[in-house]
Amino acid sequence: MIPFANSATAMPPPPPPPPPPSASFVSLFPLPRIPRVLNVMCFDRAARVLFGCSADDFFHFSKLHPFAASNAAKILEGEVFRMTLSRPKNGNAQHLRAVSIVPLRSGFKPAIESLKEFYGVKPATS
């Protein structure tokens, strides 16, 4: 017979998992195609390539610099990317999804790096 473990010797429960990020990227990009323009949704994983940081980091940066979002749009305007697109899995969704994004310009810098230079923010040292 195996004795039952009492509460004093029982293993403590595992720690709870870390909370998910509180913010997420949801960006809409128009792709010109003949004869119409396709709208493409870009979520966190693909948008991180464009912005160079998490959505939480960009949100906190934008709180300190109110025009950061519109300046990021201006920075990304005219950039050329290769996008892998997929159809939405939700039947009610209207737009294609960007699964991966690869910048085609060799000197491409993510928007957050350009914004930090523009606003004179020094990079964090570790």
N, CA, C and O of each residue as an XYZ file, in Angstrom:
504
protein
N       0.840     -1.167      0.000
C       0.000      0.000      0.000
C       0.893      1.241      0.000
O       1.832      1.342      0.790
N       0.592      2.170     -0.883
C       1.381      3.393     -1.004
C       0.754      4.456     -0.108
O      -0.445      4.721     -0.199
N       1.572      5.068      0.764
C       0.995      6.103      1.623
C       0.693      7.364      0.817
O       1.401      7.703     -0.131
N      -0.367      8.042      1.216
C      -0.731      9.295      0.575
C       0.198     10.399      1.059
O       0.585     10.426      2.227
N       0.556     11.310      0.156
C       1.408     12.435      0.542
C       0.566     13.451      1.295
O      -0.524     13.826      0.865
N       1.098     13.885      2.424
C       0.347     14.904      3.142
C       0.670     16.274      2.549
O       1.575     16.402      1.724
N      -0.064     17.284      2.969
C       0.090     18.606      2.372
C       1.442     19.221      2.666
O       1.880     20.102      1.927
N       2.127     18.785      3.729
C       3.435     19.358      4.073
C       4.520     18.855      3.135
O       5.503     19.563      2.918
N       4.382     17.659      2.569
C       5.426     17.112      1.712
C       5.049     17.100      0.240
O       5.855     16.680     -0.590
N       3.864     17.543     -0.103
C       3.427     17.526     -1.504
C       4.202     18.567     -2.304
O       4.615     19.597     -1.772
N       4.389     18.284     -3.570
C       5.080     19.224     -4.461
C       4.201     20.450     -4.675
O       2.986     20.323     -4.830
N       4.808     21.639     -4.685
C       3.995     22.833     -4.942
C       3.537     22.851     -6.398
O       4.199     22.283     -7.266
N       2.416     23.496     -6.664
C       1.942     23.545     -8.056
C       2.913     24.361     -8.916
O       3.586     25.257     -8.405
N       2.991     24.059    -10.216
C       3.906     24.810    -11.085
C       3.466     26.270    -11.175
O       2.282     26.571    -11.027
N       4.414     27.175    -11.417
C       4.039     28.587    -11.522
C       3.142     28.813    -12.737
O       3.243     28.089    -13.727
N       2.277     29.804    -12.665
C       1.399     30.061    -13.807
C       2.204     30.558    -15.008
O       3.255     31.176    -14.833
N       1.729     30.298    -16.211
C       2.459     30.761    -17.396
C       2.448     32.292    -17.452
O       1.543     32.925    -16.909
N       3.445     32.884    -18.104
C       3.464     34.348    -18.199
C       2.261     34.845    -18.997
O       1.793     34.164    -19.910
N       1.767     36.020    -18.657
C       0.608     36.540    -19.386
C       0.974     36.870    -20.828
O       2.112     37.245    -21.110
N       0.025     36.734    -21.732
C       0.302     37.086    -23.129
C       0.487     38.595    -23.245
O       0.039     39.339    -22.373
N       1.140     39.055    -24.306
C       1.300     40.492    -24.481
C      -0.059     41.181    -24.507
O      -1.041     40.631    -25.005
N      -0.098     42.378    -23.968
C      -1.384     43.064    -23.889
C      -1.747     43.748    -25.198
O      -2.921     44.037    -25.430
N      -0.788     44.011    -26.042
C      -1.068     44.661    -27.319
C      -0.650     43.737    -28.453
O       0.217     42.880    -28.278
N      -1.261     43.910    -29.599
C      -0.866     43.133    -30.769
C      -0.994     44.007    -32.008
O      -1.828     44.910    -32.071
N      -0.149     43.718    -32.988
C      -0.200     44.439    -34.250
C      -1.336     43.897    -35.100
O      -1.491     42.683    -35.230
N      -2.119     44.773    -35.670
C      -3.075     44.438    -36.717
C      -2.962     45.571    -37.718
O      -3.444     46.677    -37.472
N      -2.324     45.295    -38.846
C      -2.087     46.328    -39.853
C      -2.767     45.925    -41.153
O      -2.815     44.746    -41.506
N      -3.283     46.902    -41.848
C      -3.937     46.671    -43.128
C      -3.104     47.326    -44.216
O      -2.850     48.530    -44.166
N      -2.678     46.543    -45.196
C      -1.845     47.043    -46.288
C      -2.564     46.860    -47.614
O      -3.038     45.763    -47.909
N      -2.656     47.911    -48.418
C      -3.210     47.743    -49.763
C      -2.121     47.270    -50.727
O      -1.019     47.818    -50.742
N      -2.429     46.264    -51.519
C      -1.509     45.765    -52.544
C      -2.129     46.040    -53.909
O      -3.166     45.469    -54.246
N      -1.502     46.908    -54.694
C      -2.076     47.193    -56.013
C      -1.909     45.992    -56.943
O      -0.804     45.476    -57.110
N      -2.992     45.562    -57.534
C      -2.990     44.485    -58.527
C      -3.958     44.886    -59.615
O      -4.942     45.580    -59.361
N      -3.683     44.458    -60.798
C      -4.581     44.775    -61.899
C      -5.692     43.733    -61.876
O      -5.362     42.547    -61.845
N      -6.908     44.052    -61.887
C      -7.598     45.323    -62.085
C      -8.052     45.976    -60.782
O      -8.786     46.963    -60.829
N      -7.635     45.454    -59.602
C      -8.125     46.026    -58.344
C      -7.011     46.019    -57.294
O      -5.917     45.509    -57.535
N      -7.306     46.587    -56.139
C      -6.360     46.621    -55.025
C      -6.776     45.568    -54.011
O      -7.939     45.510    -53.612
N      -5.824     44.731    -53.592
C      -6.089     43.733    -52.571
C      -5.708     44.309    -51.213
O      -4.645     44.915    -51.076
N      -6.552     44.131    -50.220
C      -6.218     44.521    -48.858
C      -5.704     43.301    -48.123
O      -6.323     42.238    -48.158
N      -4.563     43.458    -47.451
C      -3.908     42.357    -46.759
C      -3.777     42.712    -45.286
O      -3.314     43.801    -44.945
N      -4.186     41.794    -44.409
C      -4.025     41.975    -42.966
C      -2.671     41.419    -42.552
O      -2.235     40.372    -43.031
N      -2.023     42.139    -41.660
C      -0.711     41.734    -41.171
C      -0.775     41.687    -39.646
O      -1.043     42.704    -39.007
N      -0.531     40.519    -39.061
C      -0.602     40.347    -37.613
C       0.801     40.285    -37.013
O       1.790     40.498    -37.713
N       0.882     39.992    -35.713
C       2.112     40.137    -34.924
C       3.375     39.554    -35.543
O       4.364     40.269    -35.708
N       3.360     38.292    -35.881
C       4.586     37.638    -36.318
C       5.154     38.278    -37.577
O       6.360     38.510    -37.665
N       4.301     38.563    -38.545
C       4.771     39.184    -39.784
C       5.073     40.672    -39.573
O       6.021     41.197    -40.157
N       4.282     41.349    -38.753
C       4.477     42.782    -38.541
C       5.757     43.078    -37.775
O       6.306     44.173    -37.903
N       6.242     42.141    -36.989
C       7.484     42.353    -36.239
C       8.656     42.633    -37.184
O       9.579     43.364    -36.825
N       8.623     42.060    -38.380
C       9.672     42.331    -39.374
C       9.633     43.799    -39.786
O      10.680     44.431    -39.930
N       8.451     44.335    -39.973
C       8.311     45.729    -40.405
C       8.644     46.714    -39.294
O       9.326     47.713    -39.525
N       8.160     46.431    -38.084
C       8.313     47.377    -36.985
C       9.585     47.143    -36.171
O      10.102     48.085    -35.570
N      10.099     45.928    -36.136
C      11.348     45.655    -35.435
C      11.211     45.536    -33.931
O      12.218     45.557    -33.224
N      10.007     45.412    -33.427
C       9.789     45.287    -31.982
C       8.417     44.667    -31.756
O       7.647     44.462    -32.694
N       8.128     44.372    -30.496
C       6.810     43.841    -30.173
C       5.783     44.969    -30.201
O       6.138     46.147    -30.169
N       4.532     44.600    -30.260
C       3.473     45.602    -30.261
C       3.457     46.382    -28.948
O       3.162     47.577    -28.941
N       3.774     45.711    -27.835
C       3.846     46.407    -26.546
C       4.928     47.477    -26.559
O       4.702     48.597    -26.100
N       6.109     47.136    -27.087
C       7.206     48.112    -27.149
C       6.836     49.303    -28.022
O       7.121     50.448    -27.673
N       6.200     49.031    -29.161
C       5.802     50.131    -30.041
C       4.726     50.987    -29.381
O       4.721     52.208    -29.544
N       3.820     50.364    -28.644
C       2.778     51.102    -27.934
C       3.391     52.047    -26.900
O       2.998     53.210    -26.806
N       4.355     51.542    -26.125
C       4.997     52.388    -25.106
C       5.809     53.509    -25.764
O       5.834     54.632    -25.258
N       6.465     53.217    -26.874
C       7.204     54.245    -27.609
C       6.234     55.309    -28.123
O       6.532     56.503    -28.082
N       5.078     54.869    -28.605
C       4.084     55.803    -29.142
C       3.458     56.672    -28.055
O       3.038     57.796    -28.329
N       3.391     56.161    -26.820
C       2.879     56.990    -25.728
C       3.825     58.164    -25.462
O       3.377     59.263    -25.136
N       5.123     57.932    -25.599
C       6.104     58.998    -25.377
C       6.226     59.924    -26.580
O       6.549     61.102    -26.426
N       5.972     59.403    -27.767
C       6.098     60.163    -29.010
C       4.780     60.018    -29.781
O       4.610     59.064    -30.540
N       3.843     60.963    -29.589
C       2.478     60.810    -30.105
C       2.356     60.611    -31.617
O       1.395     59.983    -32.062
N       3.276     61.112    -32.411
C       3.155     60.982    -33.862
C       3.975     59.811    -34.418
O       4.224     59.745    -35.622
N       4.390     58.898    -33.553
C       5.230     57.772    -33.985
C       4.503     56.869    -34.978
O       5.121     56.387    -35.926
N       3.217     56.630    -34.786
C       2.483     55.732    -35.691
C       2.393     56.320    -37.091
O       2.627     55.613    -38.071
N       2.059     57.602    -37.201
C       1.968     58.201    -38.537
C       3.352     58.326    -39.168
O       3.487     58.196    -40.385
N       4.381     58.577    -38.360
C       5.740     58.624    -38.905
C       6.209     57.240    -39.343
O       6.945     57.123    -40.323
N       5.797     56.193    -38.636
C       6.142     54.829    -39.050
C       5.510     54.515    -40.403
O       6.132     53.865    -41.243
N       4.276     54.973    -40.618
C       3.617     54.767    -41.913
C       4.393     55.469    -43.018
O       4.550     54.924    -44.111
N       4.878     56.670    -42.741
C       5.670     57.401    -43.740
C       6.996     56.709    -44.004
O       7.464     56.677    -45.143
N       7.608     56.153    -42.958
C       8.885     55.448    -43.119
C       8.710     54.208    -43.989
O       9.557     53.920    -44.835
N       7.620     53.474    -43.787
C       7.396     52.229    -44.531
C       6.812     52.454    -45.918
O       6.797     51.537    -46.738
N       6.335     53.657    -46.187
C       5.751     53.953    -47.497
C       6.820     53.833    -48.583
O       7.904     54.404    -48.468
N       6.504     53.095    -49.616
C       7.416     52.930    -50.740
C       8.386     51.772    -50.602
O       9.088     51.447    -51.560
N       8.447     51.137    -49.431
C       9.329     49.974    -49.267
C       8.771     48.803    -50.075
O       7.560     48.686    -50.261
N       9.654     47.952    -50.545
C       9.249     46.794    -51.337
C       9.532     45.532    -50.525
O      10.640     45.334    -50.028
N       8.522     44.692    -50.402
C       8.622     43.460    -49.629
C       8.122     42.289    -50.449
O       7.289     42.448    -51.342
N       8.637     41.114    -50.138
C       8.049     39.880    -50.667
C       7.163     39.329    -49.557
O       7.624     39.085    -48.441
N       5.897     39.137    -49.873
C       4.937     38.658    -48.885
C       4.396     37.301    -49.299
O       4.070     37.069    -50.463
N       4.308     36.422    -48.331
C       3.607     35.163    -48.532
C       2.214     35.356    -47.968
O       2.050     35.669    -46.789
N       1.217     35.171    -48.808
C      -0.166     35.430    -48.415
C      -0.922     34.120    -48.248
O      -0.615     33.114    -48.887
N      -1.919     34.161    -47.369
C      -2.796     32.996    -47.210
C      -4.231     33.483    -47.097
O      -4.491     34.628    -46.726
N      -5.139     32.605    -47.420
C      -6.555     32.931    -47.282
C      -6.918     32.836    -45.799
O      -6.334     32.040    -45.064
N      -7.876     33.645    -45.366
C      -8.279     33.577    -43.952
C      -8.950     32.246    -43.633
O      -9.686     31.696    -44.452
N      -8.688     31.741    -42.442
C      -9.302     30.485    -42.018
C     -10.723     30.712    -41.508
O     -11.542     29.793    -41.493
N     -10.999     31.933    -41.094
C     -12.335     32.298    -40.637
C     -13.197     32.595    -41.860
O     -12.799     33.386    -42.714
N     -14.329     31.996    -41.953
C     -15.193     32.182    -43.114
C     -15.748     33.591    -43.257
O     -16.130     33.992    -44.356
N     -15.798     34.351    -42.166
C     -16.351     35.695    -42.213
C     -15.303     36.758    -42.559
O     -15.663     37.895    -42.864
N     -14.027     36.411    -42.516
C     -12.966     37.389    -42.763
C     -12.948     37.785    -44.243
O     -13.230     36.972    -45.124
N     -12.608     39.054    -44.491
C     -12.649     39.576    -45.850
C     -11.284     39.639    -46.520
O     -11.206     39.555    -47.746
N     -10.199     39.785    -45.749
C      -8.901     40.111    -46.320
C      -7.932     38.931    -46.257
O      -8.025     38.078    -45.374
N      -7.004     38.901    -47.209
C      -5.926     37.929    -47.181
C      -5.026     38.207    -45.986
O      -5.038     39.315    -45.450
N      -4.246     37.219    -45.561
C      -3.330     37.356    -44.426
C      -1.889     37.293    -44.929
O      -1.562     36.480    -45.794
N      -1.032     38.155    -44.385
C       0.394     38.084    -44.676
C       1.013     37.105    -43.683
O       1.016     37.355    -42.478
N       1.534     35.992    -44.188
C       2.112     34.964    -43.335
C       3.573     35.286    -43.049
O       4.031     35.136    -41.916
N       4.304     35.725    -44.061
C       5.698     36.128    -43.861
C       5.993     37.332    -44.747
O       5.404     37.513    -45.813
N       6.925     38.143    -44.267
C       7.329     39.351    -44.985
C       8.845     39.393    -45.021
O       9.507     39.227    -43.996
N       9.392     39.617    -46.214
C      10.845     39.724    -46.388
C      11.129     41.028    -47.121
O      10.658     41.219    -48.242
N      11.903     41.941    -46.496
C      12.242     43.184    -47.203
C      13.195     42.885    -48.363
O      14.087     42.047    -48.240
N      12.999     43.574    -49.482
C      13.838     43.335    -50.659
C      14.969     44.345    -50.786
O      15.875     44.146    -51.595
N      14.943     45.412    -50.017
C      16.032     46.393    -50.054
C      17.080     45.976    -49.043
O      16.752     45.692    -47.891
N      18.347     45.934    -49.461
C      19.406     45.463    -48.570
C      19.621     46.394    -47.378
O      20.032     45.932    -46.314
N      19.358     47.668    -47.526
C      19.563     48.608    -46.434
C      18.331     48.849    -45.586
O      18.264     49.850    -44.872
N      17.354     47.959    -45.647
C      16.110     48.153    -44.895
C      16.373     48.136    -43.395
O      17.079     47.265    -42.887
N      15.794     49.114    -42.690
C      15.815     49.137    -41.234
C      14.368     49.103    -40.757
O      13.513     49.770    -41.338
N      14.083     48.338    -39.710
C      12.719     48.337    -39.175
C      12.302     49.741    -38.739
O      13.147     50.581    -38.432
N      11.014     49.979    -38.717
C      10.489     51.308    -38.424
C      10.943     51.837    -37.071
O      11.208     53.032    -36.942
N      11.041     50.980    -36.061
C      11.407     51.465    -34.731
C      12.823     52.023    -34.712
O      13.094     52.990    -33.999
N      13.729     51.432    -35.484
C      15.103     51.947    -35.538
C      15.132     53.329    -36.171
O      15.812     54.227    -35.673
N      14.405     53.506    -37.258
C      14.344     54.816    -37.905
C      13.666     55.847    -37.005
O      14.079     57.006    -36.968
N      12.635     55.431    -36.285
C      11.944     56.349    -35.376
C      12.847     56.769    -34.223
O      12.843     57.932    -33.820
N      13.621     55.828    -33.692
C      14.542     56.171    -32.600
C      15.597     57.163    -33.070
O      15.966     58.074    -32.328
N      16.087     56.995    -34.299
C      17.030     57.973    -34.856
C      16.352     59.324    -35.028
O      16.935     60.356    -34.697
N      15.134     59.328    -35.539
C      14.397     60.562    -35.800
C      14.134     61.336    -34.503
O      14.291     62.556    -34.462
N      13.733     60.621    -33.443
C      13.418     61.258    -32.184
C      14.642     61.424    -31.277
O      14.531     62.001    -30.196
N      15.799     60.927    -31.701
C      17.005     61.068    -30.911
C      17.043     60.198    -29.679
O      17.658     60.566    -28.678
N      16.389     59.040    -29.735
C      16.386     58.111    -28.612
C      17.606     57.219    -28.728
O      17.836     56.601    -29.767
N      18.377     57.152    -27.675
C      19.577     56.318    -27.685
C      19.173     54.863    -27.488
O      18.248     54.576    -26.728
N      19.864     53.930    -28.174
C      19.523     52.515    -27.988
C      19.829     52.080    -26.561
O      20.766     52.575    -25.935
N      19.026     51.147    -26.056
C      19.216     50.641    -24.690
C      20.475     49.791    -24.630
O      20.752     49.007    -25.537
N      21.221     49.952    -23.570
C      22.415     49.124    -23.370
C      22.091     48.046    -22.357
O      21.344     48.274    -21.405
N      22.659     46.872    -22.572
C      22.360     45.763    -21.647
C      23.563     45.383    -20.849
O      23.494     44.471    -20.025
